[in-house]
Amino acid sequence: MAIDFKTFGSVVPHVARVKKPVLIRGRHGVGKSETVYQFAASVDKTMPDMYNSALPVVERRASQMTEGDLIGLPSLDGGVTKWNPPDWFKLACDKPVVLFLDEVDRATQEVRQGIFELTDSRKLNGWHLHPKTLIFAAVNGGVHGSQYQVGEMDPAELDRWTVFDVEPSVEDWLDHAKDKVHNIVWDFINQNRTHLEHKAEFEPSKVYPSRRSWFRLNECLTNAKLFEYDDSNKIASLGMIYELATAFVGTEAAVALRDHASKFERQVTVEDILVKGDFKKLDKWTINDYTAFVDKMVASGALKQDMTDDVAKNVARLFITMPSEIGMKLWNSIGKSDTGNVKNISKLNNKAYRGKTVNNHLVEIMTGKKIV
């Protein structure tokens, strides 16, 4: 059963604490490598009793290694052969690091046999890893293995790893990307979630979107300032956005992104509602629009801030007028410590819109009975 990255982040410190090697399996472009770097950067926070600073990552692509790249070269020492480890492995023996072996299931059988000893005994040819060095690896195999040109890992090989199949949620990407991509790209994925990545079978030679390719496309589009168009260059800019998006994420996603970008100036911002109280654009909203807007409010961090009376009035109006099921999504987001601010609940309770208080509306949602 697959887990998302939030769950992975909460359980993997327990594995690292006892120095067991971790194998992350998942589709390409979902962020397997990045999560290893994030873990290494936070060990002083997740395991402060063992590490007082972040760990450097020593990364090697197992798919590019020969047997000699792994075990090093021999020399004579007193008439006997002694193996001299490569610099990266000696570093992992001399000091604490996260040793990250990527694409293990694309490596040659000889290299994988060497890694077998490393994961089993934390040593190679007599050289022992530092007691605080941690071993991580990433592969595309597992349940998605048939879609990739990878070698199968037999039961004895897998038994040396602690195996996590990861299937990150869309929320994982949105949370990670909120400060890293242009707001047009973020808003597009938030409202068009099926375009984040392709999960069905892959047709040969066809370009498909992935979480990684959206970051790459965003870098290209923002560097070219193509989202900063005005009436004089809008058509040309949208055409360029389409052409570049086709190259990075495929035709279907490119068409949808171009259309979204062309209409983005009509999108409602969090500030429009919470600060300005401009509800005019909501007249024709569907339930999907309201859902996307709640996600946008959560991602912006606005629900974590202490609400002023004016902001609370606007949130109350939104809560009372939106579809009930989305109203509960908003209410739960406000009350959760990781997305909202419980102090705002008391501020909202007695706020009203057109004679109906938030308290009464909440009771109506939960009981199904209208309060007169």
N, C-alpha and C positions, 0 to 999 in steps of 0.2 A: 504494500500500500504506500502510495506516495505522500509526501508531506510538503508543506510550503516552507519558504525560507524563514519565516518568523518562528515556526515550530522547530526547524533545524537549529536555528540560533540558540534556542532555549535548551535543547538536549545535548548538543555536541560538546559543551564544556565538560559534561560528566564523562564522556568518552576520552577527551583529551587529558583529563585529570589523572586517568590511570594509564596514559601513554599508549592507548590502542590506536592503530592506524585507521583513518577514516576514508572511505571511498564514496564519492558523490556521483550518482548516476542520473542522467537526465538528457533531454533533448539539447541540441546545439543552440547557442545564443541565449540561454535562459539566465545566465549569470553565475554559473558554477565556479568559475575561476575568481570572479569578483568577490563572492561570498567567502572564499578562503582568505583573500587579502583583508577583508573586513574583520574576519575572526582574528587574524594575526594582529591587527591594529588595536584590538580591544581586549586582549587577554589580561591586561592589567586591571580591567574593570570586571571581566567575567570570572577571573581567577586571581584576585588580588593577593591571596595568601601564597601563591606560587610564582607570580610574575609581577615585577614592579614597573614594567614598561612594556611597550609594544614589542612584538617579535618581528625581525626581518623575515621576508619570504625568500627562500631559495627555490626558484622554479626551473624545472627541466621538462622538456617535451620528450616523453619516453618514446614517442613515435619516431623521433629523429636520432635516437641513440643507437650505437652499436654496443656490443658486449664490452669492448675496451673503454667506451665512454662511461660505462657504469663502474667497472671494477678497477680501472686505471692501468698502469704499465708496471712491468716487473723490473727489478734490479737485483744485482748480487750483493749479499750482505754476509760476509764471513763464509763464503762458499755455498750459501743457500739463497734461493730465490725469495725476494720480498716484494710484495705488491705495494705500489705507491698510489694512493687514491687520487682521483681528480680533485681539483681545487674546491669545487662546490661541495663535494662529499666531505672533504676534510673540514671545511667550514662548519658543516652540520655536526661534526664530531667534536670540534673545539669549543663551540659556543651554542647557546640555545637559539634555534631557528624553527620556522615552519618549513619543512621540506615538502615541496609541492610537486608531485609527478603528474603531469597532464597527459591525457590520451594514452593511458596505460594499455587499453585494449587494442591500440593500433601499433603497439611495439612488437618487435621480433620475439620469437619464443625464447631466445637466449637471454634477452634483456628481462623478459618477464620472469624467467627462472631466478635471475639475480635479485629482482625486486621481491620475489617469493621469500628469500632468506632475510631480506631487509625487514619485511613486514612481520615475519615470524620471530626473528631473534634480535632485531634492531642492530644488525651488524652486517658487514660485507668483508670477506677476506681478512678477518681478524680486526678490522677497524670498527669500533663501537660508536654509535651515535651518542651525543651529549645526553645526559639523563633528562634534560628538559626540552630536548628537541622533539617536535611533533611531526607526524607523517600524515599528509593528505594526498589524495589523488582524485582525478575526475575522469569520467568516461561517458561515452554516448550509448553504451550498451544497456543491458537490462530489458525492460519491456519494450523499448524503442529500438532495440538492436538490429532488427530486420531492415530498418530504414537506412542503416549506415554500413560502411565497409570496415567492420571491426571484427576482431576475433572473440570468440566466446571464452568466458572465464569459467574454468571447471570448478566443481564443488570444493576441492582442496585449496584452490587459489582463493576463492571467495571467502573461505573459512578463516583466512588470515586477516581479512578486512572487517571493519564495522561498516555495513553497507546501508546507505541512505538513498532511496529513490526520491528525487525532488520534482515536484510539479508546482512551481510558484503560482500564486494567484495573481489576477490582474491588479488587485490592491497592492501586492508586493511591488509591482513595477511602478504603479502610480505614486506610491509613497516614496520610493527610491528616486523617481524621476522628477518630483515636483520642483526641485531647485536646480535641476540639471538640463532640462529641455525648455524650449520656447513654450509659452503658454498656449499657443495655437496647437502645437503637437500634443501637449498634455491634455488639452480639452478634447482634441480629436479622439485620442485613445479612450478617454473617459466616457465619451458618448458613442464610440464605435469599437467596442471591446473585442469583437471577433477579428478585427484587423491587426491586433497586437502581434499575433503569431499564428502560424499554420499548424494544425494538429492532425489533419487527415493524412492520407497517403500523398506522397510527393511524385509529381510527374517529372520525368527526366528533363533536365536543362531549363526548367521553369523557375523564375525568381519568386521567392516567397518571403513574407515578412517574418522577422524574429525580434525578440526584445533587443538584441544587440544591434540589428540593422536599423531600428528606429533611432537609437542613439547616434549611429553613424550618419544617418540621413539628417538628423537634427543639427549635427555639427556642420555639415555641408551647407544646409539652408541658412543657418544663422550666420555663418561666416560670410556667405554671399549677400546677406541682408535682404533676402528675397521676401521675407514677411513684412518688410518696412515699405510696402508699396503705397502709392496714392492713386488718384484717378488717372493721372497722366501715364503711369506705367503698370497699372493693375493687370491688364490683359497679358502683357509680356511676362510679368513676374509670375502670374498663375500658370502660364505655359511652361516656364522654366521649372517651377515647383513640380509640375506633373512629370516632366521629362526626367528630372533627377530622382523623384520618388519612384518612378518606374524602374530605374536602375538599382535602387537600394531595396525596395520592398515589394516590387511587382505591380502589375497593371491595375488590378482591382483596388488595392489600397491606395494607389496613386490617384485614381479617379476620385475616390471618396475624400482624400485629403485635399485635393484641389477644390472640390466643391465646398468643403468645410471652410477652407481658408477664404474663399470668395465671400462667404456669408459671416465671417467671424466678427466683423465690426458690429453686427446686430446681436451678438451674443450678450447675455446678461452676466455681469461680473458680481462677485460677492459684495463689493463696495456699493454697487447699484442698489442692492436690496437692503443690506444691513446698515449702511451709513446714509445713503441718499433716500431710501424708502421709495424707490421708483418701481412700482409694480405694474406699470402699463404693458411691459413686454411679456408679462406672464399670462395675458388673456387667452392665448391660444396654445398654451403649454399642454403637453401630454404627460402621462405618468412617467415616461422615460426621461423627459426634460427635468421633471422635479427630482427624480432619482439622481441624475447626473449633477444637478445643482447641489444636492446635499453632499455628494462626494467631493464636489469642488470646495464647499465650505469646510469640510473636514480637512482636506489637503492644505488649504490656506492657513490653517491654524486659528482661524477666527473664532471657533467655538471654544478654544482654550482660554481666550482672553476674558477678563472681567467685563461684562457688558455694561455699557452706560444705559440710562433709562431709555434714551432714544433708540439705541440698538435693540434693546429688549422688546420695545414696542413693535419694531419691524420684524423681529424673529417671531414674536407672538402672532402677528398678522399672517406671516408665512405659514406658521404651524397650523393655524385655524383654517386657512383657505386651501391648503394643499390636500391631495388625496390622503385619506386616513392612514393607509398602510405606509406611505412615505412619511407622514407625520410621525409615526412611531419610530421610523428609522432615524429621523432627525432628533426626536426626543432621546432615544437611546444613545445617539452619538454625543449629545450634550452631557448626558449623565455618566459616560464612561471616562475613566481617568486618563486613558491614552489618547482620546480624541476630543474630549470636552472639558468642562469645568463645572463640577457639581454645585458650586456656589451660584451659578447662573440659574439653576433650577428654581431656587426660592425667589429669585428676582423675576422670573417669568410667570410663576404660578398665578399671580393676581392680575397680570396684564390682560387686557381685553381688546377685542376687535368687534365692532358693531354689536356691542352689548353682550358678547359671549367671552367668558374668561378662559384662559388656558386650562385652568383646573377643570372647569365644566366640560370643555371639549375633550380633555384627556379621559374623563370618566365616560363620556359618550362613546369614544373609540373603544374603550376596554369592555364596556357592558353592552354596547349596541343599543342603548336606550337614550332617547333624546331628552335632555334636561330643559324644561320650560322655565 
